[in-house]
Amino acid sequence: MTAKAKQYGNESITALKGADRVRKRPGVIFGSDGLEGCEHSVFEILSNSIDEAREGFGDKIVVTKYRDNSIEVEDFGRGIPVDYNTREKKYNWELVFCELYAGGKYGQGGDNYEYSLGLNGLGLCATQYASEYMDVEIYQGGFRYEMHFQKGEPVGELQKEPTTRKKTGTRIRWRPDLDVFTAIDIPLEYYQETIKRQAVVNPGVLFLLRAEGDGGFEEFTYRYENGIKDYVQELAGEDTLTAVQYWQTETAGRDRADKQDYKVKLSVACCFSNRRQVVEYYHNSSFLEHGGSPERAVKTAFVYQIDAYLKQNAKYLKGESKITYQDVADALVLVSSSFSTQTSYENQTKKSITNAFIAQAMTDFLKRSLEVYFIEKPEEAGKIADQVLINKRSREKAENTRKNLKKTLTATIDMANRVQKFVDCRTKDVSRREVYIVEGDSALGACKLSRDAEFQAIIPVRGKILNCLKAEYDKIFKSEIITDLIKVLGCGVEVKSKANKDLLSFNLDQLKWNKVIICTDADVDGFQIRTLILTMLYRLTPTLIREGYVFIAESPLYEITTKDKVYFAYNESEKADMLREIGSQKYTIQRSKGLGENDPDMMWMTTMNPESRRLIKVTPDSVEETATMFDILLGDNLAGRKEFIAERGQDYLDMLDVS
């Protein structure tokens, strides 16, 4: 060994203490040490103010975003208790701001907060630990309290003085620490989205967001008098299939037989629409991005009850398959807001809950609510059933279309399913196989005579290929030329469309070629065909370009013949150089003929022979530039095309086929 082995013994074990428990491992508490974790630390402070308002203490919360990335949250609740705690033998400010798993939410039966957004006793302390500084001002019991923290440590003593202010409450200002988080510049959109969501699930509470800018503070207010019912109406708009329904209930139960019962409050607002589809879940005011128990309940209950209605009313066709949740969701606008005195979050970030009892209670509640709704509103029930069936049959038709298209485009090329006029090569070694995409039957004939049949295949483009930059996918795949080309490639296509994202699965391992070579005449028509083929590949198989499988066979512009030798010049500069090299020898010079007119030896030498041909690789660096040029020359960018012609048109005048 070249270095002394590190010792690992009893003294190697260490424990993080105090603020380091958060400052050195913020991801454990906040889910990330990046901007997302920083955002969650803000939500932890906001959660405490929301809990106070929900318990009936204060109906206004003010959040201020300052230009220096500091944040302030002010509420008008009871104020955080910070005086001496005789039971714990410590000041409450030490417990709340400097002790993890300490707070007012651990009392038996939920004495202080029956339904709390912050249950774990981590948020306020953890955010203080993760702050560059934190300033706290509290009004409670006729006194004003003030304290300061820096880098997770208290600065000075608790300041306490009498006050004549009658309103109680808490104001906390802090700046997240860049020594803890990699980014702290939280965008305004995060505050707007988060605060709006809280206004939705806390009916009647006024949220005021203040954002400091160059011209002072911009203010945004959020308040939903009827909570999720008003929100669903806002999401769905006026033109809906059904009116907004609102259902609520309270119950109690346990997740396991050996556990204690806990209370649950459920509320759901929903309607059906053929224009909007939105489903959101909240628990104890926290937006459940990943759903969990409420999502399972909604999926089970809605599919069960709508399927039962379809069966009872003979809506299904004979032999027709059952609806899925996706068929329901495509017409559903729903927001659920649940609360419980005990909550099992998937993790501290509270984006999913796992309570088994909540899932079962909500499933039963929704089944009963839907059953009654369908009986009381038969006309709306019929509309819902018809729309869900429309969604189901549209989905099935699209799936069948995708399956058939995939089968068509990835079918094996054999004698029973041969692409028209495709000429294959003999070798099955993909590392050697090359396919030439050529224009027309005459070029096919010339290339076929001059190629090496062992490893070179040819497919002709018959007629003008579709401009894939502007066409919709359904039109693209109706083109026989394009589907034949995709069949020959063998790797499927990549479709960058949400509506068609699973149209075909692209698999680079299924590519049948080591090189895909575009070979067209060196004239205006040839350039256009080349561009259209490149456009097709860029739109449907961009990975082939990025991975370097696509090439352009460069055709010579001039053929210069002397007594002893034939020269090929690929541009004007090469022509001039060759003429200088020839010197006083007699020669003839002519523009190269089209591919179909060249003799096999000339085609082999200039276009097919790997030793002497010139191939231009379409490189990854050129993809974006190519896309921009495609848009100018072939897309809808008319202004760009006009500008390009005005600025660069003269460069191409010598290429025009005019007399």
Secondary structure, 3 states (H helix, E strand, C coil): CCCCCCCCCHHHCCCCCCCHHHHCCHHHHHCCCCHHHHHHHHHHHHHHHHHHHHCCCCCEEEEEECCCCCEEEEECCCCCCCCEECCCCEEHHHHHHHCCCCCCCCCCCCCCCCCCCCCCCCHHHHHHHCEEEEEEEEEECCEEEEEEEECCEEEEEEEEEECCCCCCEEEEEEEECCCCCCCCCCCHHHHHHHHHHHHHHCCCCEEEEEEEECCEEEEEEECCCCCHHHHHHHHHCCCCCCCCEEEEEEEEECCCCCCCCEEEEEEEEEEECCCCCEEEEEECCEECCCCEHHHHHHHHHHHHHHHHHHHHCCCCCCCCCCCCHHHHHCCEEEEEEEEECCCCECCCCCCCECCHHHHHHHHHHHHHHHHHHHHHCHHHHHHHHHHHHHHHHHHHHHHHHHHHHHHHHCCCCCHHHCCCCCECCCCCCCCCCEEEEEEHHHHHHHHHHHCCCCCEEEEEECCCCCCCCCCCHHHHCCCHHHHHHHHHHCCCCCCCCHHHCCCCCCCHHHCCCCEEEEECCCCHHHHHHHHHHHHHHHHHCHHHHHCCCEEEECCCCEEEEECCCEEEECCHHHHHHHHHHHCCCCEEEEECCCHHHCCHHHHHHHHHCCCCCCEEECCHHHHHHHHHHHHHHHCCCHHHHHHHHHHHHHHHHHHCCCC
